[in-house]
């Protein structure tokens, strides 16, 4: 509204009146604020992506504390810096105390350059994906992608951006899995990572266990990315790759102590997951463990929030994928021949360990 427009007074909406038992002056969550925040949720993606692009979280971590200092360090306008600061406070990634802005613990851990679980590349990547959501109404009507899904194409150049960007999200889960399995004390063991992508699990596990060796099976362009990461981590001498499609490439028999299937199940349908789990059971040595990491939903589909939300991405991008229930994984793994199946929290994912 322009400051020159006349001001009008309207009576309070019934939704704004305090509910019985609420504190004086408080209002229940029945007004438009929550809905408007959700409608404009793409601004959170935009603000976070722009802040990551200009390394604002890193500059804040290094001592910048206001718009003027950030503008100078990031070589952006002071007006732009202040707008991003306001937005980041709004979405809970910065705090403001007596004019000084600081990263929240989450922003410090996951959005500062060089941190092991830095998700800045993911924030920048998702900024380029926002336009694709405009197709969601038609995708919902059709029950799947209305254009060729890029998640099922080997030679799509987008892997060069996507694979490195999503590596950081698996750092916490890889560390949790190593702890659950006791990998650091396991001595010499062999690992098979099916659809391993960036190779972050192999890198993490080989660093934890100097006697372990890992093999990754993935498409050739993706294996090239993994080899580079493993070389940077100094463990490439214990890492080998098999170029191929895991749907058709032989896993071998009784060859591995640990097998990994991370963030693949959500792209596959039930029958394909059962088939892969069965082949992985055959590929393990007696007593070997299969580690499945994915966004798993509760059996009644009431949560957790992120896996429920992620189902939309699978509807948009895959032919038959989804976010599957704990009961689904238990049934599939049992059918594949596993008998000891446990679930371990690795937010926002879940680790499923099967033996």
N, C-alpha and C positions, 0 to 999 in steps of 0.2 A: 504494500500500500504506500502511495506517495505521501510525504509529510504534508502536502497541500490539500489532500482529500479530507472531507469532513469526517469527524469522528462520530461514530454511532455507538449507542449503548444497547446491548441486548441482555435479556434476562438470562440468568445461569441455566445451562442445560441440566436436565435432571441427572444425567450421568456424572455431572461435576459435584453434586451434593454428596456429603459424606455418608457412607454406608453405616448402618447400625453397628455400633461398637468400634468404629474407626476413630482415630484421634481427631480433635478439632482442627479444621483447616486442611485435613488430608482428603484425598480423593481416591476412590477405587480405580483399578486398572480397567476403566470402561470408556474412557475418552479416546480421542483420536490420536494421541501422542504415539502409542505403541504401533498403531496401524500405519501412521505416517512414517515412522522410523523404518518399518519393514518395506513399505512402498519405495522409499528412497534408499534402501539398503545398498544399492549399487554405488552410492557415494562412499561407503566404507571401503569397498574395493578400490575405487578411484583414489581416494585419499591415501590409503595404505600403499598402493602401487606407486603413486607419485612420490611419496615420502621415501620409499625404498629406492626408487630411481635416483633420487638426489642425496641418498645416504644420510638422511636426517638423523636416524637413530644412532648411527656411528658418530656423527658430529656431536650429538648430545652426550653420548658416552664419553667423548673425548674432551668435554668441558664447555661446549657452547650451551648457553642457557636462555637465550631470548631470540626474537626474530631477527634482530640486527646482526647478531653474531652468526646465526645460521645462514642468513642471506650471504654474508661475506664468505663463509667457508664453502658453502655449496654453490656459490656463483649463481644465485637466483635472486629474484626481486624480494624486497622486504615484505611487500604486500602478499606475495605468494607464500613466503615462509610463515607469516602470521596466520594465513588462511589454513595452511596445513597443520600448524600447531593447534589452532582452535578445533579442527576436525579430529585430530588425534586425541585431544583431551576428551572430546565428545564420545569417542568410541572406546575409551578406557585404556589407551596405550601410553599416555603421558599423564604426569601429575603436574600441577601448578601450585607453587608455594611462594608467596611474596614476590611474584613476578619472575620466578625461575622455573623453567620447564625441565623435567627429568623423565627418563624412561621408567616405565613400570618394570618390575622384575621380569614379566613375560617378554616385554619388548627388548629388554637387555639380553635375555637368554636366546631369543629366537629371531631378532631382526638387526643385530649388529654384525658388521662384516667380520669374517674370520672365526666366528663362534662355530663350534662343531655342528650345532643344529640350526644354523642361520637359514631362515625361510624367505629372505629378501628376494631371491630369484623367483620363488614361487609367487610372491606378491606381484612382481613385475609381469610374470607370465599371465596370471589371471586377469590382469588389466587388459590384455589383448583378447581375452575370451568373452568379454561381456556381451558383445554383439550377438554371439551365437544363441544366447538365451531367448532372443526374440522368437526363435523357432519353437520354443517349448510347447506352446498351445497346440500346434499342429503335430508335434512329436507325441504328445499325450493322446491326441485323437488317433494317431496311427499305431501307437503302441511300440514305437521304436524310431530310430533315425530316419529322417526324410532325405538325407544325403549319405554318401558313402562314409562309414565310420572310420576315422583316422586311427582308432585304437587297434584296428585289425589289419593294418597295412605295414609291411616290413620296410619298404624303401621310402617312406614319407619323410621328407627333410625335417619335419617338425620334431622328430625324436632328438635332434641335436640340441633343441631348446628344452624340451620337456624332461628328458631323462636326468640331466644334471640338476634341473630345478627341483625335482621331487626327491632327490637323494636325501636332503637334510631331514625330511619328515620321518625317515626310517631310522635315524641315528638313535633316538631314545629306545625304540622297540628292539633294535639290534643289541643294544647293551643289556636290556632286560632279559632278552632271550639267552644271551651268553651267560648271564647270572643264573637263570633258571636251570639251564643245562649243565652248569658247572664246567664250561668249556675251558677256562684257563687252567684247570687242574686235570683235564682229560687226557693229556699226553697226545701222542700221534693219532690223528683221526682224519678221515676223508669226508669232505663236504660236497654236496651237489646242490647248486642253486639254480632252480628252474625258472626261467624268465627273470633273471637276476637284475636286469636293467643296469643301473649305474655301478653295481658291484659293491654297494656300501655295506651290505651284510658280510660279504666275504672279507672286505677290508677290515671291518670291525672285529670279526672273529679271528682272522689271522693275526691281527695285532695282539689280541688277547691270548692267543695260543701259538707260540713260536714253532711248535711241532706239527701244527695242522696244515693241511693242503686243501684247496678249494677248486672246484670246477664249475663254471657257469655255462648254462645252455641258453642261448638267446640268438636273435637275429644278428647277422654280422655287423651292421652299422652300430648296433647297441653294444655289442661286445667290444668294439673299438673304444667306445667311451669308457667302459669298465676297465679295460687294460690301462688306460691313462690314469684313472683314479687309483688303481692298485699300485701303479708305478710311483705316483706322488706320495702314497702312504708307505712306500718302501717294502712292500710285500709281494711284488709282481713275480718274484722267483718261485713262489708257492701257489701261483694262480694260473689256471689254464682255461681256455674257452672252447666250447663246441658251438659252431655256427649252425643254426637250424631252427625249425619250428617245433616247439615242445609237444605239439599235438601228434607229430609223426616221427620224431627222432627217438631212437632207442635210448633208454636210460641205463641199460645194463641190468645185471642180476647179482644181488648180494655184494655190491661193490662199495657202498657208502655207509658211514656211521651216522651221518646227519644229512637230511634232505630239507630243502627250504622251498616254500611256495608262497611268496610274499606279494600281496596286492595283485594277485592274478585271479583269484576265485571270483571276485566281483565282476570280472569281465566275462565269465563263463556261465553257461547254464548248468543245471543240476547234473545231467548225464555226463557232460564233459568233465566236470569236477570229479565225479565218481571214477571215471576212466583214468584220469591223471593220478588220483590218489591210489588207485589199485596198482598202477605201474610204478609209483614211487614206493609202495610197500614192497614190491618185488625187488626194487633197486637197493633197498636197505639190507645191511647185514642183520643177522639175528640180534634182537635187542636194540636195533637202531631207532632213531627218533626222527619223526617228520615234524617240522615247524611250519605252521600256517599262520601268516599274519594278514589281517584284513579288518575292514570296518564291519563289525558284527553287531546285529541288532538283537534286542531281547526277544524271547520267544513270543511275547504278546505284542511285539512291535511298538511298545510304549517308549522306547529309548534305546541307546543313548542318542542325544540330539544330532551330533555330527553324522554318524552312520545313516540315520534316517534321512538327513538332508542330502547326503551323497548319492542316494538312490536316484535322484533326479539327473545327476551327471551320467549315470549309467544308462538311463532311459534315453538321454540325449545322444550318447556316443557309442553305445554297444547294441548289438543285435539281440542278445538274450541275457545280459548281465543284470546284476542287482546287488543290494546289500542283504545278505542272507542271515538267517537266525542261527542262534547257537544250536538249536535242535536240528537244523539242516546239516550243519557241519558234523554233529555227532552221528547222525544217521548215515551220512555219506562215508565218513571214516570207518564206521563199523562195517558197512557193506564192503569197503575196500580191504578189510581184514585186520584193522587195528582194534585193540581191546582196551588199552589204557589211554583215555582221552581226557585232558585237563585244559582249562581255560585260565588265562592270566591277563590281567589288565595292563594295557600299554597305551593309554589315552593319546589320541582318540581311537586307536585301534585296539584289537584284542589278539593275543597270541594263543593259538591252539597247538598243544603239544600232544602228539599221538605216537604210541609205540605198539 
